[in-house]
Amino acid sequence: MASYSIAIPARLASTRLPGKMLALLGGKPVVQWVIERALKVRNCQAVYVLTDSESVVQLAQSLGATGLMTDPNCRCGTERIASALDRIKGDWVINVQGDEPFADTQFLEQMIDHIPSIDADLLTPVYRLSALEDVQNPNIVKVVCDTKQCALYFSRSPIPYVRDADPSQWLTRSTFWGHCGIYAYRRDVLQAYTHLAPHPLEQAESLEQLRFIANGYRIATLETKGRSIAIDTAADLALAERWIQTHPMV
């Protein structure tokens, strides 16, 4: 039987909102919300927090997770996890970003339950887009899939492009999917990642998952109801604070 762990990349030196992992949200640090939710996931062998901050390591340890110091120069969450793989257990590792305080514990459990049925190297969530402004928003990553629901490509541009219709009609002519930045990787895939050079597609779109696609790895998708709030800016933090006030957290 395969074993599973959760790894939470939690870089403190954020450029858009420095120190965001320890910024208070509902009276506790942003990353604490993520750790507490990850610790509730059943069938999870361990929870790791990978960071460039001793303060975050200490917080993780106090909550019952394992805090690991990593190179502050890691360029993305996948690279941060791969760099510490020798200290991480599990046949599969699930990457949950430290700035997503409302990560869905039940959906993470669904991902673990779904992994044995996939014929792929990674698994990631997708959700239906229902507003044209989301389809056209470059901050929302879009994905197109094959008939087995494996990703063909990810882009910040609208994909597919519906050639014979005005954009106002696109949602009636095609289904558009958004991507949530959670990944489950087979351990050997993470091991290989450290030897894969950044790919031009990855660099053009600024999307780390394109390195896997470009090197022939298959990424299975699993539908979820939508993306949660990610804390990238002070405005996001304020939005999350308002959300807490109207949605009592369990």
Disulfide bonds with the S-S distance in Angstrom:
none
